[in-house]
Structure formats: C-alpha cells, structure tokens
Amino acid sequence: MEHLESEGSRDDGPFGDLLRRLLSGVHTSPELATSLRTLLSGTPRLPLDHFYRLRSSGIITGESADAARLRCHLYQDYFTRHLNF
C-alpha cells in the first residue's frame, strides 16, 4: 500500500497510463483545463457542463457543480503537478 501511495501519481507509476489518458482528455478543451485548475485551487464552483464532463470522466465527484471535488488524492497530486501549479 505504501508503494501505491508514494508511486501512484507518477507518470511511470502503476496508474500512469490511466492518468495520462485522463490528462489528455482534459487538454482537449482549454476551458475544461481551466475549470479543473479552479477546482484544484480550492474553488468548487464549476460551470455545469464542465462539472458533468469531468464527473463523467471519473476525475471529480460530487452531487452538484458547487460541491465538486477531485475523486481521490492520487488525482489531486497528479493534476496539480501537470496543470502548472
């Protein structure tokens, strides 16, 4: 478990393929990437269409655009590193 926690969000880690695929999907829309950056900075308010797109991809969770959050700590670490934070 310690190995997964320490290596899980690395590009060459056990989830690297999945994480790169999710990042590629986010990069297809600059507006979507901006919304994810906003969420990562601590503001949970997202445009409704961005909320549904990110939630359907599995990156975020939440019952509404105002209650959105990253699905897991691994995604938080990975996207924080790769979206220029």
HTML snippet that shows the backbone in 3Dmol.js (N, CA, C, O; Angstrom):
<script src="https://3Dmol.org/build/3Dmol-min.js"></script>
<div id="view" style="width:600px;height:400px;position:relative"></div>
<script>
const pdb = `
ATOM      1  N   MET A   1       0.818  -1.187   0.000  1.00  0.00           N
ATOM      2  CA  MET A   1       0.000   0.000   0.000  1.00  0.00           C
ATOM      3  C   MET A   1       0.866   1.257   0.000  1.00  0.00           C
ATOM      4  O   MET A   1       0.554   2.233  -0.683  1.00  0.00           O
ATOM      5  N   GLU A   2       1.944   1.229   0.762  1.00  0.00           N
ATOM      6  CA  GLU A   2       2.849   2.379   0.795  1.00  0.00           C
ATOM      7  C   GLU A   2       3.418   2.674  -0.583  1.00  0.00           C
ATOM      8  O   GLU A   2       3.553   3.834  -0.973  1.00  0.00           O
ATOM      9  N   HIS A   3       3.752   1.615  -1.321  1.00  0.00           N
ATOM     10  CA  HIS A   3       4.285   1.785  -2.673  1.00  0.00           C
ATOM     11  C   HIS A   3       3.258   2.481  -3.570  1.00  0.00           C
ATOM     12  O   HIS A   3       3.608   3.393  -4.319  1.00  0.00           O
ATOM     13  N   LEU A   4       2.016   2.063  -3.497  1.00  0.00           N
ATOM     14  CA  LEU A   4       0.976   2.686  -4.317  1.00  0.00           C
ATOM     15  C   LEU A   4       0.788   4.155  -3.961  1.00  0.00           C
ATOM     16  O   LEU A   4       0.591   4.989  -4.844  1.00  0.00           O
ATOM     17  N   GLU A   5       0.847   4.473  -2.677  1.00  0.00           N
ATOM     18  CA  GLU A   5       0.686   5.861  -2.254  1.00  0.00           C
ATOM     19  C   GLU A   5       1.855   6.726  -2.702  1.00  0.00           C
ATOM     20  O   GLU A   5       1.656   7.872  -3.106  1.00  0.00           O
ATOM     21  N   SER A   6       3.053   6.201  -2.638  1.00  0.00           N
ATOM     22  CA  SER A   6       4.215   7.015  -2.985  1.00  0.00           C
ATOM     23  C   SER A   6       4.479   7.065  -4.490  1.00  0.00           C
ATOM     24  O   SER A   6       5.013   8.059  -4.981  1.00  0.00           O
ATOM     25  N   GLU A   7       4.127   6.037  -5.215  1.00  0.00           N
ATOM     26  CA  GLU A   7       4.427   5.956  -6.643  1.00  0.00           C
ATOM     27  C   GLU A   7       3.196   6.096  -7.537  1.00  0.00           C
ATOM     28  O   GLU A   7       3.328   6.237  -8.753  1.00  0.00           O
ATOM     29  N   GLY A   8       2.026   6.059  -6.958  1.00  0.00           N
ATOM     30  CA  GLY A   8       0.790   6.004  -7.736  1.00  0.00           C
ATOM     31  C   GLY A   8       0.555   7.155  -8.686  1.00  0.00           C
ATOM     32  O   GLY A   8       0.019   6.945  -9.774  1.00  0.00           O
ATOM     33  N   SER A   9       0.939   8.369  -8.312  1.00  0.00           N
ATOM     34  CA  SER A   9       0.652   9.523  -9.169  1.00  0.00           C
ATOM     35  C   SER A   9       1.803   9.876 -10.102  1.00  0.00           C
ATOM     36  O   SER A   9       1.771  10.921 -10.753  1.00  0.00           O
ATOM     37  N   ARG A  10       2.802   9.034 -10.174  1.00  0.00           N
ATOM     38  CA  ARG A  10       3.931   9.280 -11.085  1.00  0.00           C
ATOM     39  C   ARG A  10       3.562   8.847 -12.495  1.00  0.00           C
ATOM     40  O   ARG A  10       2.759   7.934 -12.684  1.00  0.00           O
ATOM     41  N   ASP A  11       4.154   9.508 -13.483  1.00  0.00           N
ATOM     42  CA  ASP A  11       3.894   9.146 -14.878  1.00  0.00           C
ATOM     43  C   ASP A  11       4.296   7.707 -15.190  1.00  0.00           C
ATOM     44  O   ASP A  11       3.672   7.045 -16.019  1.00  0.00           O
ATOM     45  N   ASP A  12       5.331   7.239 -14.527  1.00  0.00           N
ATOM     46  CA  ASP A  12       5.786   5.871 -14.752  1.00  0.00           C
ATOM     47  C   ASP A  12       5.312   4.913 -13.657  1.00  0.00           C
ATOM     48  O   ASP A  12       5.805   3.791 -13.548  1.00  0.00           O
ATOM     49  N   GLY A  13       4.357   5.363 -12.855  1.00  0.00           N
ATOM     50  CA  GLY A  13       3.826   4.553 -11.765  1.00  0.00           C
ATOM     51  C   GLY A  13       2.775   3.569 -12.246  1.00  0.00           C
ATOM     52  O   GLY A  13       2.507   3.479 -13.444  1.00  0.00           O
ATOM     53  N   PRO A  14       2.190   2.847 -11.339  1.00  0.00           N
ATOM     54  CA  PRO A  14       1.232   1.797 -11.689  1.00  0.00           C
ATOM     55  C   PRO A  14      -0.055   2.320 -12.342  1.00  0.00           C
ATOM     56  O   PRO A  14      -0.763   1.553 -12.994  1.00  0.00           O
ATOM     57  N   PHE A  15      -0.365   3.601 -12.179  1.00  0.00           N
ATOM     58  CA  PHE A  15      -1.569   4.171 -12.779  1.00  0.00           C
ATOM     59  C   PHE A  15      -1.240   5.174 -13.881  1.00  0.00           C
ATOM     60  O   PHE A  15      -2.109   5.926 -14.322  1.00  0.00           O
ATOM     61  N   GLY A  16       0.008   5.184 -14.322  1.00  0.00           N
ATOM     62  CA  GLY A  16       0.478   6.159 -15.294  1.00  0.00           C
ATOM     63  C   GLY A  16      -0.334   6.206 -16.569  1.00  0.00           C
ATOM     64  O   GLY A  16      -0.661   7.293 -17.045  1.00  0.00           O
ATOM     65  N   ASP A  17      -0.669   5.056 -17.136  1.00  0.00           N
ATOM     66  CA  ASP A  17      -1.443   5.038 -18.382  1.00  0.00           C
ATOM     67  C   ASP A  17      -2.809   5.700 -18.205  1.00  0.00           C
ATOM     68  O   ASP A  17      -3.221   6.518 -19.027  1.00  0.00           O
ATOM     69  N   LEU A  18      -3.494   5.348 -17.149  1.00  0.00           N
ATOM     70  CA  LEU A  18      -4.803   5.934 -16.871  1.00  0.00           C
ATOM     71  C   LEU A  18      -4.684   7.445 -16.655  1.00  0.00           C
ATOM     72  O   LEU A  18      -5.468   8.216 -17.210  1.00  0.00           O
ATOM     73  N   LEU A  19      -3.726   7.859 -15.868  1.00  0.00           N
ATOM     74  CA  LEU A  19      -3.572   9.283 -15.557  1.00  0.00           C
ATOM     75  C   LEU A  19      -3.239  10.095 -16.805  1.00  0.00           C
ATOM     76  O   LEU A  19      -3.771  11.190 -16.989  1.00  0.00           O
ATOM     77  N   ARG A  20      -2.377   9.577 -17.653  1.00  0.00           N
ATOM     78  CA  ARG A  20      -2.046  10.281 -18.900  1.00  0.00           C
ATOM     79  C   ARG A  20      -3.252  10.360 -19.818  1.00  0.00           C
ATOM     80  O   ARG A  20      -3.447  11.375 -20.488  1.00  0.00           O
ATOM     81  N   ARG A  21      -4.055   9.325 -19.863  1.00  0.00           N
ATOM     82  CA  ARG A  21      -5.264   9.320 -20.698  1.00  0.00           C
ATOM     83  C   ARG A  21      -6.256  10.363 -20.186  1.00  0.00           C
ATOM     84  O   ARG A  21      -6.855  11.088 -20.980  1.00  0.00           O
ATOM     85  N   LEU A  22      -6.432  10.445 -18.878  1.00  0.00           N
ATOM     86  CA  LEU A  22      -7.327  11.456 -18.307  1.00  0.00           C
ATOM     87  C   LEU A  22      -6.805  12.868 -18.585  1.00  0.00           C
ATOM     88  O   LEU A  22      -7.580  13.760 -18.930  1.00  0.00           O
ATOM     89  N   LEU A  23      -5.519  13.065 -18.439  1.00  0.00           N
ATOM     90  CA  LEU A  23      -4.928  14.375 -18.707  1.00  0.00           C
ATOM     91  C   LEU A  23      -5.094  14.753 -20.173  1.00  0.00           C
ATOM     92  O   LEU A  23      -5.380  15.908 -20.487  1.00  0.00           O
ATOM     93  N   SER A  24      -4.919  13.807 -21.055  1.00  0.00           N
ATOM     94  CA  SER A  24      -5.101  14.058 -22.481  1.00  0.00           C
ATOM     95  C   SER A  24      -6.526  14.526 -22.769  1.00  0.00           C
ATOM     96  O   SER A  24      -6.734  15.438 -23.570  1.00  0.00           O
ATOM     97  N   GLY A  25      -7.494  13.907 -22.123  1.00  0.00           N
ATOM     98  CA  GLY A  25      -8.886  14.323 -22.292  1.00  0.00           C
ATOM     99  C   GLY A  25      -9.137  15.730 -21.790  1.00  0.00           C
ATOM    100  O   GLY A  25      -9.901  16.480 -22.398  1.00  0.00           O
ATOM    101  N   VAL A  26      -8.507  16.095 -20.692  1.00  0.00           N
ATOM    102  CA  VAL A  26      -8.652  17.446 -20.142  1.00  0.00           C
ATOM    103  C   VAL A  26      -8.019  18.461 -21.090  1.00  0.00           C
ATOM    104  O   VAL A  26      -8.556  19.552 -21.284  1.00  0.00           O
ATOM    105  N   HIS A  27      -6.889  18.105 -21.673  1.00  0.00           N
ATOM    106  CA  HIS A  27      -6.191  19.035 -22.560  1.00  0.00           C
ATOM    107  C   HIS A  27      -6.910  19.255 -23.887  1.00  0.00           C
ATOM    108  O   HIS A  27      -6.550  20.172 -24.625  1.00  0.00           O
ATOM    109  N   THR A  28      -7.906  18.451 -24.211  1.00  0.00           N
ATOM    110  CA  THR A  28      -8.641  18.671 -25.455  1.00  0.00           C
ATOM    111  C   THR A  28      -9.495  19.921 -25.387  1.00  0.00           C
ATOM    112  O   THR A  28      -9.936  20.427 -26.419  1.00  0.00           O
ATOM    113  N   SER A  29      -9.733  20.421 -24.194  1.00  0.00           N
ATOM    114  CA  SER A  29     -10.543  21.620 -24.006  1.00  0.00           C
ATOM    115  C   SER A  29      -9.844  22.561 -23.038  1.00  0.00           C
ATOM    116  O   SER A  29      -9.785  22.273 -21.842  1.00  0.00           O
ATOM    117  N   PRO A  30      -9.311  23.679 -23.522  1.00  0.00           N
ATOM    118  CA  PRO A  30      -8.662  24.631 -22.612  1.00  0.00           C
ATOM    119  C   PRO A  30      -9.600  25.111 -21.499  1.00  0.00           C
ATOM    120  O   PRO A  30      -9.158  25.348 -20.375  1.00  0.00           O
ATOM    121  N   GLU A  31     -10.891  25.255 -21.809  1.00  0.00           N
ATOM    122  CA  GLU A  31     -11.846  25.691 -20.792  1.00  0.00           C
ATOM    123  C   GLU A  31     -12.005  24.640 -19.694  1.00  0.00           C
ATOM    124  O   GLU A  31     -12.139  24.974 -18.516  1.00  0.00           O
ATOM    125  N   LEU A  32     -11.989  23.389 -20.086  1.00  0.00           N
ATOM    126  CA  LEU A  32     -12.098  22.301 -19.116  1.00  0.00           C
ATOM    127  C   LEU A  32     -10.853  22.266 -18.221  1.00  0.00           C
ATOM    128  O   LEU A  32     -10.961  22.059 -17.012  1.00  0.00           O
ATOM    129  N   ALA A  33      -9.696  22.463 -18.807  1.00  0.00           N
ATOM    130  CA  ALA A  33      -8.458  22.512 -18.027  1.00  0.00           C
ATOM    131  C   ALA A  33      -8.496  23.681 -17.045  1.00  0.00           C
ATOM    132  O   ALA A  33      -8.053  23.549 -15.904  1.00  0.00           O
ATOM    133  N   THR A  34      -9.020  24.817 -17.483  1.00  0.00           N
ATOM    134  CA  THR A  34      -9.136  25.977 -16.597  1.00  0.00           C
ATOM    135  C   THR A  34     -10.080  25.680 -15.440  1.00  0.00           C
ATOM    136  O   THR A  34      -9.800  26.057 -14.302  1.00  0.00           O
ATOM    137  N   SER A  35     -11.186  25.015 -15.714  1.00  0.00           N
ATOM    138  CA  SER A  35     -12.122  24.654 -14.644  1.00  0.00           C
ATOM    139  C   SER A  35     -11.480  23.698 -13.653  1.00  0.00           C
ATOM    140  O   SER A  35     -11.695  23.819 -12.447  1.00  0.00           O
ATOM    141  N   LEU A  36     -10.703  22.759 -14.143  1.00  0.00           N
ATOM    142  CA  LEU A  36     -10.029  21.816 -13.243  1.00  0.00           C
ATOM    143  C   LEU A  36      -8.988  22.550 -12.403  1.00  0.00           C
ATOM    144  O   LEU A  36      -8.833  22.247 -11.220  1.00  0.00           O
ATOM    145  N   ARG A  37      -8.274  23.510 -12.990  1.00  0.00           N
ATOM    146  CA  ARG A  37      -7.327  24.322 -12.213  1.00  0.00           C
ATOM    147  C   ARG A  37      -8.056  25.090 -11.110  1.00  0.00           C
ATOM    148  O   ARG A  37      -7.574  25.183  -9.981  1.00  0.00           O
ATOM    149  N   THR A  38      -9.211  25.632 -11.450  1.00  0.00           N
ATOM    150  CA  THR A  38     -10.013  26.361 -10.469  1.00  0.00           C
ATOM    151  C   THR A  38     -10.394  25.454  -9.315  1.00  0.00           C
ATOM    152  O   THR A  38     -10.295  25.845  -8.152  1.00  0.00           O
ATOM    153  N   LEU A  39     -10.827  24.253  -9.632  1.00  0.00           N
ATOM    154  CA  LEU A  39     -11.189  23.285  -8.597  1.00  0.00           C
ATOM    155  C   LEU A  39      -9.969  22.923  -7.747  1.00  0.00           C
ATOM    156  O   LEU A  39     -10.073  22.827  -6.524  1.00  0.00           O
ATOM    157  N   LEU A  40      -8.841  22.727  -8.373  1.00  0.00           N
ATOM    158  CA  LEU A  40      -7.622  22.393  -7.639  1.00  0.00           C
ATOM    159  C   LEU A  40      -7.158  23.527  -6.731  1.00  0.00           C
ATOM    160  O   LEU A  40      -6.497  23.287  -5.721  1.00  0.00           O
ATOM    161  N   SER A  41      -7.501  24.752  -7.090  1.00  0.00           N
ATOM    162  CA  SER A  41      -7.096  25.886  -6.261  1.00  0.00           C
ATOM    163  C   SER A  41      -8.009  26.085  -5.057  1.00  0.00           C
ATOM    164  O   SER A  41      -7.765  26.958  -4.224  1.00  0.00           O
ATOM    165  N   GLY A  42      -9.061  25.273  -4.968  1.00  0.00           N
ATOM    166  CA  GLY A  42      -9.922  25.321  -3.792  1.00  0.00           C
ATOM    167  C   GLY A  42     -11.287  25.929  -4.018  1.00  0.00           C
ATOM    168  O   GLY A  42     -12.058  26.075  -3.070  1.00  0.00           O
ATOM    169  N   THR A  43     -11.609  26.289  -5.255  1.00  0.00           N
ATOM    170  CA  THR A  43     -12.922  26.849  -5.559  1.00  0.00           C
ATOM    171  C   THR A  43     -13.780  25.764  -6.193  1.00  0.00           C
ATOM    172  O   THR A  43     -13.535  25.392  -7.340  1.00  0.00           O
ATOM    173  N   PRO A  44     -14.774  25.246  -5.484  1.00  0.00           N
ATOM    174  CA  PRO A  44     -15.550  24.130  -6.009  1.00  0.00           C
ATOM    175  C   PRO A  44     -16.621  24.515  -7.028  1.00  0.00           C
ATOM    176  O   PRO A  44     -17.306  23.630  -7.540  1.00  0.00           O
ATOM    177  N   ARG A  45     -16.789  25.768  -7.334  1.00  0.00           N
ATOM    178  CA  ARG A  45     -17.837  26.184  -8.277  1.00  0.00           C
ATOM    179  C   ARG A  45     -17.347  26.021  -9.713  1.00  0.00           C
ATOM    180  O   ARG A  45     -16.367  26.646 -10.116  1.00  0.00           O
ATOM    181  N   LEU A  46     -18.039  25.173 -10.487  1.00  0.00           N
ATOM    182  CA  LEU A  46     -17.699  24.902 -11.877  1.00  0.00           C
ATOM    183  C   LEU A  46     -18.896  25.191 -12.767  1.00  0.00           C
ATOM    184  O   LEU A  46     -20.037  25.074 -12.322  1.00  0.00           O
ATOM    185  N   PRO A  47     -18.654  25.568 -14.023  1.00  0.00           N
ATOM    186  CA  PRO A  47     -19.777  25.630 -14.964  1.00  0.00           C
ATOM    187  C   PRO A  47     -20.425  24.244 -15.052  1.00  0.00           C
ATOM    188  O   PRO A  47     -19.737  23.225 -15.003  1.00  0.00           O
ATOM    189  N   LEU A  48     -21.717  24.221 -15.179  1.00  0.00           N
ATOM    190  CA  LEU A  48     -22.455  22.960 -15.133  1.00  0.00           C
ATOM    191  C   LEU A  48     -21.983  21.961 -16.194  1.00  0.00           C
ATOM    192  O   LEU A  48     -21.830  20.777 -15.892  1.00  0.00           O
ATOM    193  N   ASP A  49     -21.752  22.410 -17.412  1.00  0.00           N
ATOM    194  CA  ASP A  49     -21.305  21.479 -18.447  1.00  0.00           C
ATOM    195  C   ASP A  49     -19.915  20.925 -18.148  1.00  0.00           C
ATOM    196  O   ASP A  49     -19.639  19.765 -18.454  1.00  0.00           O
ATOM    197  N   HIS A  50     -19.040  21.729 -17.560  1.00  0.00           N
ATOM    198  CA  HIS A  50     -17.711  21.240 -17.182  1.00  0.00           C
ATOM    199  C   HIS A  50     -17.813  20.239 -16.039  1.00  0.00           C
ATOM    200  O   HIS A  50     -17.102  19.234 -16.018  1.00  0.00           O
ATOM    201  N   PHE A  51     -18.700  20.520 -15.090  1.00  0.00           N
ATOM    202  CA  PHE A  51     -18.924  19.586 -13.983  1.00  0.00           C
ATOM    203  C   PHE A  51     -19.328  18.211 -14.514  1.00  0.00           C
ATOM    204  O   PHE A  51     -18.776  17.192 -14.099  1.00  0.00           O
ATOM    205  N   TYR A  52     -20.290  18.189 -15.429  1.00  0.00           N
ATOM    206  CA  TYR A  52     -20.754  16.899 -15.945  1.00  0.00           C
ATOM    207  C   TYR A  52     -19.684  16.190 -16.770  1.00  0.00           C
ATOM    208  O   TYR A  52     -19.564  14.967 -16.707  1.00  0.00           O
ATOM    209  N   ARG A  53     -18.917  16.937 -17.533  1.00  0.00           N
ATOM    210  CA  ARG A  53     -17.864  16.313 -18.333  1.00  0.00           C
ATOM    211  C   ARG A  53     -16.766  15.733 -17.439  1.00  0.00           C
ATOM    212  O   ARG A  53     -16.316  14.610 -17.666  1.00  0.00           O
ATOM    213  N   LEU A  54     -16.336  16.477 -16.439  1.00  0.00           N
ATOM    214  CA  LEU A  54     -15.298  15.982 -15.533  1.00  0.00           C
ATOM    215  C   LEU A  54     -15.803  14.842 -14.665  1.00  0.00           C
ATOM    216  O   LEU A  54     -15.063  13.899 -14.383  1.00  0.00           O
ATOM    217  N   ARG A  55     -17.049  14.918 -14.241  1.00  0.00           N
ATOM    218  CA  ARG A  55     -17.605  13.835 -13.421  1.00  0.00           C
ATOM    219  C   ARG A  55     -17.806  12.573 -14.244  1.00  0.00           C
ATOM    220  O   ARG A  55     -17.548  11.472 -13.758  1.00  0.00           O
ATOM    221  N   SER A  56     -18.264  12.717 -15.484  1.00  0.00           N
ATOM    222  CA  SER A  56     -18.472  11.517 -16.306  1.00  0.00           C
ATOM    223  C   SER A  56     -17.143  10.863 -16.688  1.00  0.00           C
ATOM    224  O   SER A  56     -17.101   9.665 -16.965  1.00  0.00           O
ATOM    225  N   SER A  57     -16.061  11.641 -16.703  1.00  0.00           N
ATOM    226  CA  SER A  57     -14.747  11.055 -16.981  1.00  0.00           C
ATOM    227  C   SER A  57     -14.168  10.363 -15.749  1.00  0.00           C
ATOM    228  O   SER A  57     -13.198   9.613 -15.855  1.00  0.00           O
ATOM    229  N   GLY A  58     -14.763  10.615 -14.579  1.00  0.00           N
ATOM    230  CA  GLY A  58     -14.296   9.985 -13.347  1.00  0.00           C
ATOM    231  C   GLY A  58     -13.263  10.794 -12.593  1.00  0.00           C
ATOM    232  O   GLY A  58     -12.750  10.332 -11.574  1.00  0.00           O
ATOM    233  N   ILE A  59     -12.945  11.990 -13.064  1.00  0.00           N
ATOM    234  CA  ILE A  59     -11.918  12.806 -12.410  1.00  0.00           C
ATOM    235  C   ILE A  59     -12.445  13.433 -11.127  1.00  0.00           C
ATOM    236  O   ILE A  59     -11.729  13.524 -10.130  1.00  0.00           O
ATOM    237  N   ILE A  60     -13.697  13.862 -11.160  1.00  0.00           N
ATOM    238  CA  ILE A  60     -14.279  14.503  -9.979  1.00  0.00           C
ATOM    239  C   ILE A  60     -15.510  13.737  -9.526  1.00  0.00           C
ATOM    240  O   ILE A  60     -16.021  12.857 -10.219  1.00  0.00           O
ATOM    241  N   THR A  61     -15.961  14.100  -8.351  1.00  0.00           N
ATOM    242  CA  THR A  61     -17.173  13.546  -7.781  1.00  0.00           C
ATOM    243  C   THR A  61     -17.938  14.686  -7.128  1.00  0.00           C
ATOM    244  O   THR A  61     -17.406  15.783  -6.960  1.00  0.00           O
ATOM    245  N   GLY A  62     -19.164  14.427  -6.767  1.00  0.00           N
ATOM    246  CA  GLY A  62     -19.984  15.442  -6.117  1.00  0.00           C
ATOM    247  C   GLY A  62     -21.393  15.412  -6.672  1.00  0.00           C
ATOM    248  O   GLY A  62     -21.630  14.969  -7.795  1.00  0.00           O
ATOM    249  N   GLU A  63     -22.312  15.888  -5.870  1.00  0.00           N
ATOM    250  CA  GLU A  63     -23.714  15.886  -6.259  1.00  0.00           C
ATOM    251  C   GLU A  63     -24.102  17.079  -7.136  1.00  0.00           C
ATOM    252  O   GLU A  63     -25.102  17.034  -7.852  1.00  0.00           O
ATOM    253  N   SER A  64     -23.298  18.147  -7.073  1.00  0.00           N
ATOM    254  CA  SER A  64     -23.609  19.343  -7.851  1.00  0.00           C
ATOM    255  C   SER A  64     -22.311  20.047  -8.225  1.00  0.00           C
ATOM    256  O   SER A  64     -21.244  19.730  -7.699  1.00  0.00           O
ATOM    257  N   ALA A  65     -22.415  21.005  -9.138  1.00  0.00           N
ATOM    258  CA  ALA A  65     -21.238  21.758  -9.566  1.00  0.00           C
ATOM    259  C   ALA A  65     -20.647  22.557  -8.410  1.00  0.00           C
ATOM    260  O   ALA A  65     -19.447  22.834  -8.395  1.00  0.00           O
ATOM    261  N   ASP A  66     -21.473  22.925  -7.453  1.00  0.00           N
ATOM    262  CA  ASP A  66     -20.988  23.681  -6.292  1.00  0.00           C
ATOM    263  C   ASP A  66     -20.327  22.794  -5.236  1.00  0.00           C
ATOM    264  O   ASP A  66     -19.663  23.303  -4.332  1.00  0.00           O
ATOM    265  N   ALA A  67     -20.499  21.499  -5.339  1.00  0.00           N
ATOM    266  CA  ALA A  67     -19.935  20.568  -4.357  1.00  0.00           C
ATOM    267  C   ALA A  67     -18.898  19.640  -4.996  1.00  0.00           C
ATOM    268  O   ALA A  67     -18.590  18.578  -4.455  1.00  0.00           O
ATOM    269  N   ALA A  68     -18.369  20.042  -6.134  1.00  0.00           N
ATOM    270  CA  ALA A  68     -17.411  19.196  -6.849  1.00  0.00           C
ATOM    271  C   ALA A  68     -16.096  19.090  -6.086  1.00  0.00           C
ATOM    272  O   ALA A  68     -15.674  20.027  -5.408  1.00  0.00           O
ATOM    273  N   ARG A  69     -15.461  17.931  -6.211  1.00  0.00           N
ATOM    274  CA  ARG A  69     -14.143  17.707  -5.623  1.00  0.00           C
ATOM    275  C   ARG A  69     -13.452  16.593  -6.414  1.00  0.00           C
ATOM    276  O   ARG A  69     -14.105  15.788  -7.079  1.00  0.00           O
ATOM    277  N   LEU A  70     -12.139  16.565  -6.330  1.00  0.00           N
ATOM    278  CA  LEU A  70     -11.395  15.513  -7.011  1.00  0.00           C
ATOM    279  C   LEU A  70     -11.773  14.170  -6.407  1.00  0.00           C
ATOM    280  O   LEU A  70     -12.003  14.059  -5.203  1.00  0.00           O
ATOM    281  N   ARG A  71     -11.835  13.162  -7.248  1.00  0.00           N
ATOM    282  CA  ARG A  71     -12.266  11.834  -6.803  1.00  0.00           C
ATOM    283  C   ARG A  71     -11.341  11.251  -5.737  1.00  0.00           C
ATOM    284  O   ARG A  71     -11.808  10.580  -4.816  1.00  0.00           O
ATOM    285  N   CYS A  72     -10.032  11.499  -5.851  1.00  0.00           N
ATOM    286  CA  CYS A  72      -9.103  10.910  -4.892  1.00  0.00           C
ATOM    287  C   CYS A  72      -7.834  11.750  -4.796  1.00  0.00           C
ATOM    288  O   CYS A  72      -7.579  12.621  -5.628  1.00  0.00           O
ATOM    289  N   HIS A  73      -7.057  11.471  -3.776  1.00  0.00           N
ATOM    290  CA  HIS A  73      -5.810  12.198  -3.536  1.00  0.00           C
ATOM    291  C   HIS A  73      -4.820  11.981  -4.682  1.00  0.00           C
ATOM    292  O   HIS A  73      -4.071  12.894  -5.029  1.00  0.00           O
ATOM    293  N   LEU A  74      -4.810  10.810  -5.258  1.00  0.00           N
ATOM    294  CA  LEU A  74      -3.928  10.499  -6.369  1.00  0.00           C
ATOM    295  C   LEU A  74      -4.196  11.455  -7.536  1.00  0.00           C
ATOM    296  O   LEU A  74      -3.256  11.984  -8.128  1.00  0.00           O
ATOM    297  N   TYR A  75      -5.465  11.679  -7.868  1.00  0.00           N
ATOM    298  CA  TYR A  75      -5.819  12.615  -8.943  1.00  0.00           C
ATOM    299  C   TYR A  75      -5.421  14.030  -8.559  1.00  0.00           C
ATOM    300  O   TYR A  75      -4.935  14.785  -9.401  1.00  0.00           O
ATOM    301  N   GLN A  76      -5.616  14.394  -7.319  1.00  0.00           N
ATOM    302  CA  GLN A  76      -5.234  15.725  -6.836  1.00  0.00           C
ATOM    303  C   GLN A  76      -3.737  15.952  -7.059  1.00  0.00           C
ATOM    304  O   GLN A  76      -3.341  16.982  -7.604  1.00  0.00           O
ATOM    305  N   ASP A  77      -2.919  15.011  -6.646  1.00  0.00           N
ATOM    306  CA  ASP A  77      -1.466  15.122  -6.817  1.00  0.00           C
ATOM    307  C   ASP A  77      -1.080  15.217  -8.290  1.00  0.00           C
ATOM    308  O   ASP A  77      -0.311  16.092  -8.689  1.00  0.00           O
ATOM    309  N   TYR A  78      -1.618  14.318  -9.077  1.00  0.00           N
ATOM    310  CA  TYR A  78      -1.242  14.243 -10.486  1.00  0.00           C
ATOM    311  C   TYR A  78      -1.636  15.507 -11.245  1.00  0.00           C
ATOM    312  O   TYR A  78      -0.804  16.101 -11.931  1.00  0.00           O
ATOM    313  N   PHE A  79      -2.877  15.916 -11.129  1.00  0.00           N
ATOM    314  CA  PHE A  79      -3.328  17.079 -11.887  1.00  0.00           C
ATOM    315  C   PHE A  79      -2.713  18.379 -11.362  1.00  0.00           C
ATOM    316  O   PHE A  79      -2.505  19.315 -12.134  1.00  0.00           O
ATOM    317  N   THR A  80      -2.426  18.446 -10.096  1.00  0.00           N
ATOM    318  CA  THR A  80      -1.739  19.625  -9.567  1.00  0.00           C
ATOM    319  C   THR A  80      -0.367  19.751 -10.224  1.00  0.00           C
ATOM    320  O   THR A  80       0.038  20.849 -10.608  1.00  0.00           O
ATOM    321  N   ARG A  81       0.338  18.654 -10.352  1.00  0.00           N
ATOM    322  CA  ARG A  81       1.667  18.677 -10.985  1.00  0.00           C
ATOM    323  C   ARG A  81       1.595  18.988 -12.470  1.00  0.00           C
ATOM    324  O   ARG A  81       2.454  19.700 -12.990  1.00  0.00           O
ATOM    325  N   HIS A  82       0.593  18.471 -13.160  1.00  0.00           N
ATOM    326  CA  HIS A  82       0.548  18.565 -14.610  1.00  0.00           C
ATOM    327  C   HIS A  82      -0.244  19.751 -15.162  1.00  0.00           C
ATOM    328  O   HIS A  82      -0.212  20.016 -16.363  1.00  0.00           O
ATOM    329  N   LEU A  83      -0.933  20.439 -14.312  1.00  0.00           N
ATOM    330  CA  LEU A  83      -1.674  21.622 -14.793  1.00  0.00           C
ATOM    331  C   LEU A  83      -1.023  22.916 -14.313  1.00  0.00           C
ATOM    332  O   LEU A  83      -1.701  23.913 -14.068  1.00  0.00           O
ATOM    333  N   ASN A  84       0.291  22.883 -14.184  1.00  0.00           N
ATOM    334  CA  ASN A  84       1.104  24.077 -13.896  1.00  0.00           C
ATOM    335  C   ASN A  84       0.780  24.766 -12.587  1.00  0.00           C
ATOM    336  O   ASN A  84       0.520  25.969 -12.564  1.00  0.00           O
ATOM    337  N   PHE A  85       0.793  24.018 -11.502  1.00  0.00           N
ATOM    338  CA  PHE A  85       0.616  24.612 -10.175  1.00  0.00           C
ATOM    339  C   PHE A  85       1.944  24.685  -9.492  1.00  0.00           C
ATOM    340  O   PHE A  85       2.030  25.154  -8.357  1.00  0.00           O
TER     341      PHE A  85
END
`;
const viewer = $3Dmol.createViewer("view");
viewer.addModel(pdb, "pdb");
viewer.setStyle({}, {cartoon: {color: "spectrum"}});
viewer.zoomTo();
viewer.render();
</script>
